[in-house]
Amino acid sequence: MRIAVVSPETIHHRDADDTRRLQRLIRGLTDRGHEVTVCCGRWWEGAGPVADGAEQIATGTNEAAPDVAPAADPDDLPPAGTPAAGEASERAPDETGVAAADQDPDSGDSDSSGRGRDGRDSPDRDSPDRNTADPEAAREEEISSTVTVDDVTYRAVIADANDQRAFSTWAPLAIRKSKPDVIHAVATRPSTVVASRVGATLARAPVLAEWYDPSLASASDWSTRQALSRPGRIVTPSRLTRRQLLELGATDAKLQVIPNAIDMEQIESVDPDDDGDVVYARRLDEDANLESLFLGLAELRDRGWSATIVGDGPAREEYEQQAKDLRIDDRVTFAGACDREERVAIYRGAHAFAQTARRCVFATELLWALACGCVGIVEYHADSSAHELVEGRERGFRTTNPRETAQAIRDAGNLEQRTLDESFASFDEEAVLEQYESCYETLRDEWGFF
């Protein structure tokens, strides 16, 4: 199946929860034999029919294109946090050079030597080769700029992924050039879905919209209303986000919850570590709410326990000081950023996983820990979906304050320690990909019928 993924930003632009989920989906669909084209902001050097070195990358070599690196593996990245859209400070450097919006309009794409950023001779701005007399043809050439990485084709819609208006204007043309069977539009910005629906008319293909975090969307906004009404199907990661979309005006029949995925095979392949009884994993920022866990642990000073904190971030020093102030720092280990294998080893060796973050679109690390056999202890917050993963489960506790968290830790000690929970196999990557494929097939059948 030919799938056009439409998203201004990818994990090449920005590392955050939503781009990690998208990258995992793209990788999974490609591994299952689908032909995936990502219509996005250009993050690679070069323009023209094929970016320099793309052919070599497609065949597994990369010597001619040192500036085009394989996509980051989401599982090798440290725990993420909020907001889902990522902090400005987390944004990757503009790998295409100066952003279009910041360029001197008279500077073109070359330096004072007359050479482009890639070191090649740049055509004179008065040369007919620049196609200045025909901006439409110039845009056609820009959209023809593609690069293939890990068997995924990336098609440039615009040079600056932050130019929302330009992306919405030219995305339909990029979609048509991709010749998709189905269009997967990422609603980080509702206008992306609206543009994808226009592209669907040109390409004669149905649209699935992916809403990861609709918390900042407004029901009074025209593009939001259109992005909710025009796709054939809307996918969202949790019941929390599903409820938010319903409140914005989405039709219940169009909504489908598809969770983030885990890899059960990888879990079984990693040996347990015994670093701590209680583990917490997340980016350490102000929303991590780690102090709530520490207050609960402080009530258990008379018990022999140890805790491991996985993750890093701007609030780490503050949390380390809190542990000292509560006189529990000798039992708390800050492990820092750990890759997926290290985290799985820690989870398999721990007895309980505590989730106290104030805001969480989908509790990915909690899910991994539960599948690793941890007892789940979740402090309820209105802007977090984490409690959904432990509801109705014997090995799960919901709390509302540090005292209840302390009691849950006590109660968790009465449950046997496990290193695997096969009841979470429905969250395995293969099962999740099958849900997406089922959505695509249903959309294609409905599109053909109408």
C-alpha positions as CSV (number, residue, x, y, z in Angstrom):
1,M,0.0,0.0,0.0
2,R,1.3,3.5,-0.8
3,I,0.9,5.8,2.2
4,A,1.5,9.5,2.2
5,V,2.2,10.8,5.7
6,V,1.7,14.6,5.8
7,S,3.4,16.4,8.7
8,P,5.4,19.7,8.7
9,E,7.8,18.2,11.3
10,T,9.3,14.8,11.8
11,I,11.7,13.4,14.3
12,H,14.4,14.9,12.0
13,H,13.1,18.3,13.0
14,R,12.1,17.8,16.6
15,D,12.3,15.2,19.3
16,A,9.1,14.9,21.3
17,D,6.4,12.4,22.2
18,D,4.4,13.0,19.0
19,T,7.3,12.8,16.6
20,R,8.5,9.6,18.3
21,R,5.1,8.0,17.8
22,L,5.1,9.0,14.2
23,Q,8.6,7.7,13.6
24,R,7.8,4.4,15.1
25,L,4.7,4.1,12.9
26,I,6.6,5.0,9.7
27,R,9.3,2.5,10.6
28,G,6.8,-0.2,11.3
29,L,4.8,0.3,8.1
30,T,7.9,0.3,6.0
31,D,9.1,-3.0,7.7
32,R,5.7,-4.5,6.8
33,G,6.2,-3.8,3.1
34,H,4.3,-0.6,2.7
35,E,5.6,2.2,0.5
36,V,5.7,5.3,2.7
37,T,6.3,8.9,1.5
38,V,6.5,11.7,4.1
39,C,5.5,15.1,2.9
40,C,7.2,17.5,5.3
41,G,9.4,20.5,5.7
42,R,12.8,20.0,4.1
43,W,15.5,19.0,6.6
44,W,18.1,17.8,4.2
45,E,20.6,19.7,2.0
46,G,20.1,19.9,-1.7
47,A,17.2,20.3,-4.2
48,G,16.2,18.9,-7.5
49,P,14.8,15.5,-8.5
50,V,16.9,13.6,-5.9
51,A,18.9,15.1,-3.1
52,D,22.7,14.4,-3.3
53,G,23.4,10.9,-2.1
54,A,19.8,9.7,-2.0
55,E,20.4,6.9,-4.4
56,Q,23.4,5.7,-2.3
57,I,21.3,5.9,0.9
58,A,18.6,3.8,-0.7
59,T,21.1,1.1,-1.5
60,G,22.5,1.2,2.0
61,T,25.6,3.4,1.5
62,N,25.9,6.9,2.7
63,E,29.4,8.1,1.6
64,A,28.1,10.6,-0.9
65,A,25.6,12.2,1.5
66,P,27.2,12.8,4.9
67,D,24.6,15.4,5.8
68,V,21.7,13.0,5.5
69,A,21.6,10.7,8.5
70,P,19.2,7.8,9.3
71,A,16.2,8.7,11.4
72,A,16.7,8.4,15.2
73,D,15.4,5.3,16.7
74,P,12.7,6.4,19.2
75,D,13.6,3.5,21.5
76,D,17.2,4.8,21.9
77,L,16.1,8.2,23.1
78,P,15.7,9.2,26.7
79,P,12.2,9.5,28.3
80,A,10.3,12.4,26.9
81,G,7.9,14.8,28.6
82,T,5.4,17.6,27.9
83,P,4.5,19.5,25.9
84,A,3.8,17.0,23.1
85,A,4.8,19.5,20.5
86,G,8.2,20.0,22.1
87,E,10.0,22.9,23.6
88,A,11.7,25.5,21.3
89,S,15.0,24.6,23.1
90,E,14.6,21.0,22.1
91,R,14.2,21.8,18.4
92,A,17.0,20.3,16.3
93,P,19.4,22.8,14.6
94,D,18.1,23.9,11.2
95,E,20.0,21.3,9.1
96,T,19.0,23.1,5.9
97,G,20.9,26.2,7.1
98,V,19.2,29.6,7.8
99,A,15.4,29.2,8.0
100,A,13.6,30.8,5.1
101,A,11.8,33.3,7.3
102,D,15.2,34.5,8.7
103,Q,16.9,34.8,5.3
104,D,17.9,38.1,3.7
105,P,15.7,38.1,0.6
106,D,18.6,39.5,-1.4
107,S,21.0,36.9,-0.1
108,G,19.7,33.9,-2.0
109,D,21.0,30.5,-1.0
110,S,24.7,31.2,-1.4
111,D,27.5,32.8,0.5
112,S,29.7,35.7,-0.5
113,S,31.8,33.4,-2.6
114,G,28.9,32.7,-4.9
115,R,28.7,29.1,-3.7
116,G,25.7,27.4,-2.1
117,R,25.6,26.0,1.4
118,D,26.7,22.6,0.0
119,G,29.8,24.2,-1.5
120,R,28.6,23.9,-5.1
121,D,28.5,26.8,-7.5
122,S,25.2,28.7,-7.1
123,P,23.4,30.0,-10.2
124,D,23.5,33.7,-10.6
125,R,20.2,35.2,-9.3
126,D,19.8,36.9,-12.7
127,S,20.3,33.6,-14.6
128,P,17.3,32.2,-16.4
129,D,18.2,28.8,-14.7
130,R,16.8,30.2,-11.5
131,N,13.3,30.2,-13.0
132,T,12.4,33.5,-11.4
133,A,10.0,34.3,-14.2
134,D,8.0,31.3,-13.3
135,P,7.4,30.9,-9.5
136,E,5.0,28.0,-10.1
137,A,7.8,26.1,-11.9
138,A,10.2,26.9,-9.1
139,R,7.7,25.5,-6.6
140,E,7.3,22.3,-8.7
141,E,11.1,21.9,-8.6
142,E,11.2,22.4,-4.8
143,I,8.5,19.8,-4.2
144,S,10.4,17.4,-6.5
145,S,13.2,17.5,-3.9
146,T,13.2,14.1,-2.2
147,V,15.5,12.0,-0.2
148,T,15.3,8.3,0.8
149,V,16.4,7.2,4.2
150,D,15.8,3.8,5.7
151,D,13.5,2.9,2.7
152,V,11.3,5.9,3.5
153,T,10.9,8.7,0.9
154,Y,10.8,12.3,2.3
155,R,9.3,14.8,-0.1
156,A,9.9,18.5,0.6
157,V,6.8,20.7,0.8
158,I,8.6,23.8,2.0
159,A,12.1,24.7,3.3
160,D,10.9,26.1,6.6
161,A,8.7,23.7,8.6
162,N,7.4,26.5,10.7
163,D,5.8,28.4,7.8
164,Q,2.3,27.0,8.4
165,R,0.6,29.0,5.7
166,A,3.1,28.0,3.0
167,F,2.9,24.3,4.1
168,S,-0.9,24.3,3.8
169,T,-0.7,26.0,0.4
170,W,1.7,23.5,-1.2
171,A,1.0,20.3,0.6
172,P,-1.8,19.2,-1.8
173,L,0.6,19.3,-4.7
174,A,3.1,17.2,-2.8
175,I,0.4,14.7,-1.9
176,R,-0.6,14.4,-5.6
177,K,3.0,13.8,-6.6
178,S,3.2,11.0,-4.0
179,K,0.3,9.1,-5.7
180,P,-1.0,7.5,-2.4
181,D,-3.6,4.9,-1.7
182,V,-4.3,6.5,1.6
183,I,-3.2,9.8,3.3
184,H,-2.1,9.9,6.9
185,A,-2.4,13.6,8.1
186,V,-0.8,14.6,11.4
187,A,-2.9,17.2,13.2
188,T,-0.1,19.0,15.1
189,R,-1.7,21.9,13.3
190,P,-5.3,21.5,12.2
191,S,-4.5,23.3,8.9
192,T,-2.3,20.3,7.9
193,V,-5.4,18.1,7.9
194,V,-7.4,20.6,5.9
195,A,-4.6,20.8,3.3
196,S,-4.5,17.0,3.2
197,R,-8.2,16.8,2.5
198,V,-7.6,19.1,-0.5
199,G,-4.8,16.9,-1.6
200,A,-7.1,13.9,-1.2
201,T,-9.3,15.3,-3.9
202,L,-6.3,15.7,-6.3
203,A,-4.9,12.3,-5.4
204,R,-8.3,10.5,-5.2
205,A,-7.4,8.9,-1.8
206,P,-9.0,8.9,1.6
207,V,-7.6,10.8,4.7
208,L,-6.9,9.5,8.2
209,A,-6.1,12.3,10.7
210,E,-3.9,11.6,13.7
211,W,-4.6,13.9,16.7
212,Y,-1.9,13.3,19.3
213,D,-2.6,16.3,21.6
214,P,-5.7,18.4,20.9
215,S,-5.5,20.2,24.3
216,L,-4.6,23.6,22.6
217,A,-7.1,23.4,19.8
218,S,-10.1,25.7,19.8
219,A,-13.7,24.7,18.8
220,S,-14.2,28.3,17.5
221,D,-11.3,28.0,15.0
222,W,-12.4,27.2,11.5
223,S,-9.4,25.0,10.7
224,T,-10.1,22.9,13.8
225,R,-13.7,22.4,12.8
226,Q,-12.7,21.4,9.3
227,A,-9.9,19.1,10.6
228,L,-12.5,17.2,12.7
229,S,-15.2,17.0,10.1
230,R,-13.4,16.2,6.8
231,P,-11.2,13.2,7.5
232,G,-12.7,9.7,7.1
233,R,-11.2,8.5,10.3
234,I,-9.5,10.2,13.3
235,V,-7.0,8.3,15.4
236,T,-5.9,9.4,18.9
237,P,-3.7,7.7,21.5
238,S,-5.9,7.7,24.6
239,R,-9.5,8.0,26.0
240,L,-8.4,11.4,27.4
241,T,-7.6,12.8,24.0
242,R,-10.7,11.1,22.5
243,R,-12.9,13.0,25.1
244,Q,-11.1,16.2,24.2
245,L,-11.9,15.7,20.5
246,L,-15.5,15.0,21.3
247,E,-15.7,18.3,23.3
248,L,-14.3,20.1,20.2
249,G,-17.1,18.7,18.1
250,A,-15.7,15.5,16.6
251,T,-18.1,12.7,15.5
252,D,-18.0,9.7,17.8
253,A,-18.2,7.2,14.9
254,K,-15.0,8.7,13.3
255,L,-12.9,8.4,16.4
256,Q,-10.6,5.4,17.2
257,V,-8.1,5.1,20.0
258,I,-4.8,3.4,18.9
259,P,-2.2,3.4,21.7
260,N,1.5,3.8,21.6
261,A,3.3,0.6,21.0
262,I,5.8,-1.5,22.9
263,D,8.0,-4.4,21.8
264,M,7.3,-7.6,23.8
265,E,10.0,-9.5,22.1
266,Q,12.6,-6.9,23.2
267,I,11.3,-7.1,26.8
268,E,11.8,-10.8,26.9
269,S,15.3,-10.5,25.5
270,V,16.7,-8.2,28.2
271,D,17.9,-9.5,31.6
272,P,16.5,-7.8,34.7
273,D,18.6,-5.4,36.7
274,D,18.1,-4.9,40.5
275,D,18.8,-1.2,40.8
276,G,15.6,-0.3,42.7
277,D,12.3,-1.4,44.2
278,V,10.4,1.6,42.9
279,V,11.2,3.3,39.5
280,Y,10.1,6.5,37.9
281,A,10.9,7.5,34.3
282,R,10.2,10.8,32.5
283,R,11.8,14.0,31.4
284,L,12.5,15.9,34.6
285,D,10.7,19.2,34.1
286,E,8.1,21.1,36.1
287,D,5.3,18.8,35.0
288,A,7.2,15.7,36.2
289,N,5.8,16.3,39.7
290,L,8.5,14.1,41.2
291,E,8.1,15.8,44.6
292,S,4.8,13.9,45.0
293,L,6.5,10.6,44.8
294,F,9.3,11.7,47.1
295,L,6.8,12.8,49.8
296,G,5.2,9.4,49.6
297,L,8.5,7.6,49.9
298,A,9.5,9.8,52.8
299,E,6.6,8.4,54.8
300,L,8.2,5.0,54.4
301,R,11.5,5.8,56.0
302,D,11.1,2.9,58.4
303,R,11.0,0.4,55.5
304,G,13.8,-0.9,53.5
305,W,13.3,0.4,50.0
306,S,15.3,2.0,47.1
307,A,14.1,4.1,44.2
308,T,15.6,4.7,40.7
309,I,14.8,7.9,38.8
310,V,15.3,7.6,35.0
311,G,15.5,10.7,32.9
312,D,17.0,14.1,32.7
313,G,15.9,17.6,32.3
314,P,15.9,21.2,33.5
315,A,14.5,20.4,36.9
316,R,16.8,17.6,37.8
317,E,18.9,19.6,40.2
318,E,15.8,20.8,42.0
319,Y,14.5,17.3,42.4
320,E,17.9,16.1,43.7
321,Q,17.8,18.9,46.3
322,Q,14.2,17.8,47.3
323,A,15.5,14.3,47.9
324,K,18.2,15.7,50.2
325,D,15.8,17.9,52.0
326,L,13.6,14.9,52.8
327,R,16.7,12.9,53.8
328,I,16.0,10.1,51.4
329,D,18.8,10.9,48.9
330,D,20.8,7.9,50.1
331,R,18.0,5.6,48.8
332,V,17.3,7.5,45.6
333,T,19.4,7.0,42.5
334,F,19.2,9.4,39.6
335,A,20.1,7.2,36.6
336,G,20.0,10.0,34.0
337,A,19.1,9.4,30.4
338,C,19.0,5.7,29.6
339,D,18.3,4.0,26.3
340,R,15.5,1.6,25.8
341,E,17.4,-1.6,26.7
342,E,18.7,0.0,29.9
343,R,15.2,1.1,30.9
344,V,13.7,-2.3,30.2
345,A,16.4,-3.9,32.4
346,I,15.6,-1.5,35.2
347,Y,11.8,-2.0,34.8
348,R,12.2,-5.8,34.8
349,G,14.2,-5.7,38.0
350,A,11.9,-3.2,39.9
351,H,8.8,-4.1,41.8
352,A,6.7,-1.0,41.1
353,F,6.5,1.9,38.7
354,A,5.2,5.3,40.0
355,Q,3.6,7.7,37.6
356,T,2.9,11.2,39.2
357,A,3.3,13.5,36.2
358,R,0.7,16.3,36.0
359,R,0.2,16.1,32.3
360,C,0.6,13.1,30.0
361,V,-1.0,12.4,26.6
362,F,0.1,8.8,26.8
363,A,2.1,7.2,29.5
364,T,4.6,5.3,27.3
365,E,7.1,4.5,30.0
366,L,4.4,3.3,32.3
367,L,3.2,1.0,29.6
368,W,6.7,-0.5,29.1
369,A,7.1,-0.9,32.9
370,L,3.7,-2.7,33.3
371,A,4.6,-5.1,30.5
372,C,7.9,-5.7,32.3
373,G,5.9,-6.9,35.3
374,C,5.9,-3.8,37.4
375,V,3.0,-3.0,39.7
376,G,1.6,0.4,38.4
377,I,1.0,3.2,40.9
378,V,-0.6,6.2,39.2
379,E,-1.4,9.5,40.8
380,Y,-4.5,10.8,39.1
381,H,-4.4,14.2,37.3
382,A,-7.1,15.6,35.0
383,D,-4.6,16.3,32.2
384,S,-3.0,12.8,32.3
385,S,-4.3,9.6,30.7
386,A,-1.9,7.4,32.7
387,H,-4.7,6.0,34.9
388,E,-6.3,4.4,31.9
389,L,-3.5,1.8,31.8
390,V,-4.2,0.5,35.4
391,E,-7.9,0.7,35.6
392,G,-9.5,-2.6,36.3
393,R,-6.1,-4.3,36.8
394,E,-5.2,-6.2,40.0
395,R,-1.6,-5.0,39.7
396,G,-2.5,-1.3,39.4
397,F,-3.3,1.4,42.0
398,R,-4.8,4.9,41.5
399,T,-3.9,7.6,44.0
400,T,-4.6,11.3,44.5
401,N,-2.0,12.4,47.0
402,P,1.4,11.4,48.4
403,R,-0.1,9.7,51.4
404,E,-2.2,7.4,49.1
405,T,0.9,6.8,47.0
406,A,2.8,5.6,50.1
407,Q,0.0,3.2,51.0
408,A,0.0,1.9,47.4
409,I,3.7,1.2,47.6
410,R,3.0,-0.8,50.8
411,D,0.2,-2.7,49.1
412,A,2.3,-3.3,46.0
413,G,4.8,-5.1,48.3
414,N,2.1,-7.8,49.0
415,L,2.0,-8.7,45.3
416,E,4.5,-11.1,43.7
417,Q,7.3,-9.6,41.7
418,R,7.3,-10.4,38.0
419,T,9.5,-9.7,35.1
420,L,6.9,-10.0,32.3
421,D,3.1,-9.4,32.0
422,E,1.8,-11.0,28.8
423,S,-1.6,-9.4,29.3
424,F,-0.1,-6.3,27.6
425,A,0.6,-8.2,24.4
426,S,-2.3,-6.2,22.8
427,F,0.0,-3.2,22.9
428,D,2.8,-4.9,21.0
429,E,4.0,-3.1,17.9
430,E,2.7,-5.7,15.5
431,A,-0.8,-5.6,17.1
432,V,-0.8,-1.8,16.9
433,L,0.3,-1.7,13.3
434,E,-2.5,-4.1,12.4
435,Q,-5.0,-1.6,13.8
436,Y,-3.6,1.1,11.6
437,E,-3.7,-1.2,8.6
438,S,-7.3,-2.1,9.3
439,C,-8.1,1.6,9.4
440,Y,-6.4,2.2,6.1
441,E,-8.2,-0.7,4.4
442,T,-11.6,0.4,5.8
443,L,-11.0,3.9,4.5
444,R,-10.1,2.6,1.1
445,D,-13.2,0.4,0.9
446,E,-15.4,3.3,2.0
447,W,-13.7,5.7,-0.4
448,G,-14.2,3.3,-3.3
449,F,-17.8,2.8,-2.4
450,F,-18.7,6.4,-2.4
